Amino acid sequence: MKRLSLLVLGIMLLWATFTTPIAYDQATVAASASAFTDTKGHWAEKTINEMVSRGILEGYPDGTFKPDATIKVDQFVKMLVLSYTDLHKNGSRSWNAAFLNSLSQENQAILKQDYRYFTFTPSTVGYWAKEFIDIASDLHFLNKSRYADFQADMNRENVAEVIYYTLQETEFLEDSQFGQKMAQAYGDINGATDREQRFIAESLVKGIMEGFPNGFFGVGQKVTRAQALVLLERLTNKSKRIVVKVSPDKLERIVPTAGGGTKVIVFPDKRMWDAYETLLQVSQLRGTNHDLYDTTLRLYKDKTEKDSVYNRPLGSTNINEEAAIWLDPQYNTYGITMRLRDGSLARNKEVVEQFANSLFGYNAIAFKELFDNVCVKVEKGEAVTTQHTLIGTDTVNILVDTKNKTVIFSIATKK
């Protein structure tokens, strides 16, 4: 009986080694990471040591890491979830604060309510990866129905898909045109479906995935443990991403985004490229009472209004900037939004006029007369119906919200 008890205890300890994170402090985990017998000199050695020190993936009891072994779907999902957590000295975990702040209110509520008792460890009863997969699915990082077998090998298209949907929930998606251009440069890209190409393109333009020296992306290839760690490090740490080069000659530009990030924009023609340059110039007319993110210049009444907009609750639309000038590269349209309140027309008139001069050229006078006429009427409370008119080669659609005294001028080149 004593011998049987020892055997059962041994089996339990072995099971724990394979399925649960080791509750060491970070210094101990880091030391074990650097002691792997098969990672010295490996191309991903530094990332392996870093990610193992964070408890994202463990080594094997024989002292190896097996960096070139294939990663399974469920293993990758677990690593994805743990990559957005902080490992504390006592071995416990908590969600990373920056990660939580990047989520929508809906997703934050899911974690705080539905998974408030989640321990970040594999389930001891039932399928070990169930909660990791459920969390990733509930946050819309992956679609569970896409996987017939979560113990199957993860391939590069699978990873690109997870990256795509995770970015959609935690950051933003890039200009699809630029990403598609990058993807088409690889000789095997047509081996992926159109849907998969969209995922691959996003992972490339974000600087998370890259192709191989032979000019192929690796469509259909399995993903190794080392590759998975590198890709997750780039996904969750922007400073580790590959720098994506753009070509001004091809109307490509890197623009700032809210929150201190950047994104790549491909403009449809030289006219819109020049219009963005104009936004950079006219924004200075309002001093610091503006911001220019993506391709939208927002204008504020004063610092108080700007601070109010910046500090409004996530998802709130109660407080808005008083004016905006925007470019939409995807649909090759331009626009001006005016909220006519407390002198906003007078404060922003010079900005609008200079933008109109640049955009319309000698037809700018006609647009400015139209703009002034409509805005003055709306400001006075007079009825103005939605309309459209032709100015030069541009169709100007005017949308009026009389109740909120808001006018939107949407400008598109007539085809």
C-alpha positions in Angstrom: 0.0 0.0 0.0 2.9 2.4 0.9 4.5 1.6 -2.5 1.2 2.3 -4.3 0.8 5.6 -2.5 4.2 6.7 -3.6 3.5 5.7 -7.2 0.3 7.8 -7.2 2.1 10.8 -5.7 4.7 10.5 -8.3 2.2 10.5 -11.1 0.4 13.6 -9.6 3.7 15.5 -9.4 4.5 14.6 -13.0 1.1 15.8 -14.2 1.5 19.1 -12.3 4.9 19.6 -14.0 3.2 19.4 -17.5 0.0 21.2 -16.9 0.5 24.0 -14.3 2.8 27.0 -14.1 5.5 26.7 -11.6 4.9 29.2 -8.7 8.5 30.4 -8.6 9.5 34.0 -8.3 10.7 35.6 -11.5 14.4 35.3 -10.6 14.1 31.6 -10.2 12.1 31.2 -13.5 14.6 33.4 -15.3 17.5 31.2 -14.1 15.7 28.0 -15.2 15.1 29.6 -18.7 18.8 30.3 -19.2 19.7 26.7 -18.2 18.0 25.0 -21.1 20.3 22.6 -22.8 19.0 23.1 -26.4 18.5 26.9 -26.7 22.1 28.2 -26.5 22.9 30.0 -29.7 19.3 29.5 -31.0 18.1 32.4 -33.1 15.3 33.1 -30.6 17.3 32.4 -27.5 16.8 35.9 -26.0 13.1 35.9 -26.6 12.7 32.3 -25.2 14.5 33.3 -22.0 12.4 36.5 -21.7 9.1 34.8 -22.3 9.9 31.8 -20.1 10.9 34.2 -17.3 7.3 35.6 -17.6 5.9 32.1 -17.4 4.4 32.2 -20.9 5.7 28.7 -21.7 7.7 26.2 -19.7 10.5 23.8 -20.6 10.6 20.0 -20.2 11.6 18.1 -17.1 14.7 16.8 -18.9 16.1 20.3 -19.1 15.3 21.0 -22.8 13.0 23.5 -24.3 12.5 22.0 -27.7 12.3 25.3 -29.5 11.7 23.8 -32.9 8.9 21.5 -31.9 5.5 22.4 -33.3 3.1 24.3 -31.1 -0.5 23.1 -30.7 -3.6 25.3 -31.1 -4.6 25.0 -27.4 -1.0 25.7 -26.3 -0.9 28.8 -28.5 -4.2 30.1 -27.1 -2.9 29.6 -23.5 0.3 31.5 -24.4 -1.8 34.3 -26.0 -3.9 34.8 -22.8 -0.9 34.6 -20.5 1.0 37.2 -22.6 -1.5 39.8 -21.5 -0.8 39.1 -17.8 1.8 40.1 -15.2 3.6 37.4 -13.2 4.1 38.4 -9.6 6.9 37.3 -7.2 4.6 34.9 -5.3 3.7 33.1 -8.6 0.3 34.6 -8.9 -1.0 36.5 -12.0 -3.2 39.4 -12.9 -4.3 41.1 -16.1 -1.9 43.7 -17.4 -3.3 47.2 -16.8 -2.5 48.4 -20.3 -4.2 45.4 -21.8 -7.4 46.0 -19.8 -7.4 49.7 -20.8 -7.1 48.6 -24.5 -10.3 46.6 -24.3 -13.8 47.8 -25.0 -16.1 48.2 -22.0 -17.9 45.1 -23.0 -14.7 43.0 -23.0 -13.6 44.5 -19.7 -16.9 43.5 -18.2 -16.5 40.0 -19.5 -13.2 39.6 -17.7 -14.4 41.3 -14.5 -17.7 39.4 -14.3 -17.6 36.1 -16.2 -13.9 35.3 -15.3 -13.5 37.0 -12.0 -12.4 33.6 -10.4 -10.1 32.7 -13.3 -6.7 31.6 -11.8 -4.6 31.7 -15.1 -3.8 28.0 -14.6 -5.0 24.9 -16.5 -8.2 23.3 -15.4 -7.6 20.2 -13.1 -11.0 18.8 -14.0 -12.0 18.3 -17.6 -10.1 19.6 -20.6 -7.1 21.6 -19.3 -7.3 24.4 -21.9 -11.0 25.0 -21.7 -11.0 28.3 -19.8 -8.1 29.7 -21.9 -10.0 29.0 -25.1 -13.3 30.3 -23.7 -11.7 33.6 -22.6 -10.0 34.1 -26.0 -13.3 33.3 -27.7 -15.4 35.6 -25.5 -13.0 38.4 -26.1 -13.4 37.7 -29.9 -9.7 36.9 -30.3 -10.6 33.7 -32.1 -13.7 31.8 -33.4 -13.9 28.4 -31.7 -16.0 27.0 -34.5 -13.0 27.4 -36.8 -11.1 24.7 -35.0 -12.2 21.0 -35.3 -9.3 19.9 -33.1 -7.6 22.2 -30.6 -4.8 19.6 -30.2 -3.9 20.1 -33.9 -0.7 21.8 -35.0 -0.9 25.6 -35.4 0.0 26.8 -38.8 1.0 30.3 -40.0 -2.5 31.2 -41.3 -4.0 30.2 -38.0 -1.6 32.5 -36.2 -2.3 35.3 -38.6 -6.0 35.0 -38.0 -5.7 35.1 -34.2 -3.4 38.1 -34.5 -5.9 39.9 -36.8 -8.8 39.5 -34.4 -6.7 40.2 -31.3 -5.5 43.5 -32.9 -9.1 44.3 -33.8 -10.0 44.2 -30.1 -6.9 45.7 -28.6 -5.6 48.2 -31.2 -6.9 48.9 -34.7 -6.6 47.5 -38.1 -4.2 49.0 -40.7 -4.8 50.3 -44.2 -5.8 47.1 -46.0 -4.3 48.3 -49.3 -0.8 48.6 -47.9 -1.0 45.3 -46.2 -2.3 43.5 -49.3 0.6 45.0 -51.3 3.1 43.6 -48.8 1.4 40.2 -48.9 1.4 40.0 -52.6 5.2 40.3 -52.7 5.5 36.7 -51.4 5.6 34.0 -54.0 3.3 31.6 -52.2 0.6 34.0 -51.0 -2.0 32.8 -53.5 -1.9 29.4 -51.7 -3.9 31.1 -49.0 -7.6 31.9 -49.4 -8.7 35.6 -49.8 -9.8 35.5 -46.2 -6.4 34.2 -45.0 -4.6 36.7 -47.2 -6.4 39.5 -45.3 -5.2 38.1 -42.0 -1.6 37.7 -43.3 -1.6 41.2 -44.7 -2.5 42.7 -41.3 0.1 40.7 -39.5 2.7 41.9 -42.0 1.8 45.6 -41.9 1.8 45.5 -38.1 5.4 44.2 -38.1 4.4 41.1 -36.2 4.9 38.4 -38.9 7.4 38.3 -41.8 8.3 36.1 -44.7 11.4 33.9 -45.2 14.6 34.8 -47.1 13.5 32.6 -50.0 10.7 35.1 -50.8 7.9 32.9 -49.4 5.6 33.7 -46.5 5.3 30.0 -45.5 1.6 29.3 -46.3 0.7 26.0 -44.7 3.8 25.7 -42.6 3.6 24.7 -38.9 4.6 27.2 -36.2 7.3 26.2 -33.7 7.4 26.9 -30.0 10.2 29.5 -30.6 8.3 31.2 -33.4 5.2 31.3 -31.3 7.0 33.1 -28.5 8.5 35.6 -30.9 5.2 36.4 -32.6 3.4 36.8 -29.2 6.2 39.1 -27.9 5.7 41.3 -31.0 1.9 41.3 -30.6 2.0 42.3 -27.0 5.1 44.6 -27.0 5.1 47.2 -29.8 8.7 48.0 -29.2 9.6 44.5 -30.5 7.8 44.8 -33.8 9.5 44.9 -37.2 9.9 48.5 -38.6 7.7 48.7 -41.7 9.2 50.9 -44.4 6.9 53.2 -46.5 7.5 54.9 -49.8 6.3 58.6 -50.3 6.7 58.0 -54.0 3.9 55.4 -53.8 1.8 57.8 -51.6 2.5 55.8 -48.4 2.8 57.6 -45.1 3.1 56.8 -41.4 0.6 58.8 -39.4 0.1 59.2 -35.6 -2.8 57.5 -33.9 -4.5 58.2 -30.6 -2.6 56.7 -27.6 0.8 57.4 -29.0 0.9 54.8 -31.8 1.3 55.0 -35.6 -0.3 53.4 -38.6 0.4 53.2 -42.3 -1.9 55.1 -44.8 -1.9 54.7 -48.5 -3.5 57.7 -50.2 -5.4 57.1 -53.4 -3.9 60.0 -55.3 -1.6 63.1 -55.0 -4.5 65.3 -54.2 -5.3 63.6 -51.0 -1.6 63.3 -50.1 -1.4 67.1 -50.5 -4.6 67.5 -48.5 -3.0 65.8 -45.5 0.0 68.2 -45.8 -2.6 71.0 -45.6 -4.1 69.5 -42.5 -0.6 69.6 -40.9 -0.3 73.3 -41.8 -3.7 74.6 -40.9 -3.8 72.8 -37.6 -1.3 75.3 -36.2 -3.8 78.1 -36.7 -5.6 76.9 -33.6 -2.5 76.7 -31.4 -2.7 73.7 -29.1 -6.5 73.4 -29.3 -6.4 70.6 -31.9 -5.2 67.1 -32.5 -4.4 65.3 -35.7 -4.7 61.5 -35.5 -5.0 59.1 -38.4 -6.4 61.4 -41.2 -8.7 63.5 -39.0 -8.0 67.0 -37.7 -10.1 67.8 -34.6 -10.6 71.3 -33.5 -11.5 72.3 -29.9 -13.0 75.5 -28.4 -10.3 75.6 -25.8 -8.1 73.5 -23.5 -11.1 72.7 -21.2 -13.1 71.2 -24.1 -10.0 69.3 -25.4 -9.4 67.8 -21.9 -13.1 66.9 -21.6 -13.0 64.9 -24.8 -9.7 63.2 -23.9 -11.0 62.2 -20.5 -14.5 61.1 -21.4 -15.5 57.5 -20.5 -14.8 54.9 -23.1 -17.7 54.7 -25.6 -19.2 58.0 -24.5 -20.4 60.3 -27.3 -21.8 63.1 -25.1 -18.9 65.5 -25.6 -17.5 66.3 -29.0 -15.0 68.5 -30.6 -16.5 71.7 -32.1 -15.1 71.0 -35.6 -13.3 68.4 -37.7 -11.7 68.1 -41.1 -11.2 64.6 -42.3 -9.9 62.5 -45.2 -11.1 59.0 -46.0 -8.4 57.3 -48.2 -10.5 54.1 -48.6 -13.4 55.9 -50.3 -11.4 58.9 -51.6 -13.6 61.4 -49.9 -13.0 64.5 -47.8 -15.2 66.1 -45.2 -15.8 69.0 -42.8 -18.0 68.7 -39.7 -19.1 71.9 -37.9 -21.0 72.0 -34.6 -22.4 75.5 -34.6 -22.2 76.6 -31.0 -20.8 79.5 -29.0 -18.8 81.1 -31.8 -17.3 77.9 -33.3 -17.9 79.1 -36.9 -15.8 82.3 -36.3 -13.0 80.4 -34.5 -12.6 77.9 -37.2 -13.4 79.9 -40.3 -9.7 80.6 -41.2 -8.8 76.9 -40.9 -11.7 75.9 -43.2 -11.0 78.6 -45.7 -7.3 77.6 -46.1 -8.2 74.0 -46.4 -10.8 74.8 -49.1 -8.3 77.0 -50.9 -5.9 74.0 -51.1 -8.5 71.4 -52.0 -10.7 73.3 -54.5 -8.2 75.7 -56.1 -10.0 78.3 -58.1 -13.3 76.7 -57.2 -12.7 77.5 -53.5 -14.8 80.7 -53.7 -17.9 78.7 -54.6 -17.4 76.2 -51.8 -16.7 78.9 -49.2 -19.9 80.8 -50.2 -21.9 77.5 -49.9 -20.2 76.7 -46.5 -20.9 80.2 -45.1 -24.5 80.3 -46.3 -25.4 76.9 -44.9 -23.6 77.4 -41.6 -25.1 80.8 -40.9 -28.6 79.5 -41.5 -28.2 76.6 -39.2 -26.6 78.8 -36.6 -29.6 81.0 -36.7 -32.0 78.1 -36.4 -33.3 78.3 -39.9 -34.4 75.2 -41.7 -31.9 73.7 -44.1 -32.6 70.5 -45.9 -30.0 67.8 -46.8 -28.7 68.5 -50.3 -25.9 68.0 -52.7 -24.3 70.2 -55.3 -21.5 70.1 -57.8 -18.4 72.3 -57.4 -15.9 71.8 -60.2 -15.4 68.0 -60.4 -16.5 67.4 -56.8 -19.9 66.4 -55.5 -20.6 68.1 -52.2 -23.2 66.4 -50.0 -24.5 68.4 -47.2 -26.0 66.6 -44.2 -27.8 68.7 -41.6 -28.7 67.9 -38.0 -30.9 70.8 -37.1 -31.5 69.8 -33.5 -27.8 69.7 -32.7 -26.9 72.4 -35.1 -24.4 70.2 -36.8 -23.5 70.3 -40.5 -21.4 67.7 -42.4 -19.9 68.6 -45.8 -18.9 65.4 -47.5 -16.8 65.9 -50.6 -16.2 63.3 -53.3 -14.7 63.6 -56.8 -17.4 63.0 -59.4 -16.8 59.9 -61.5 
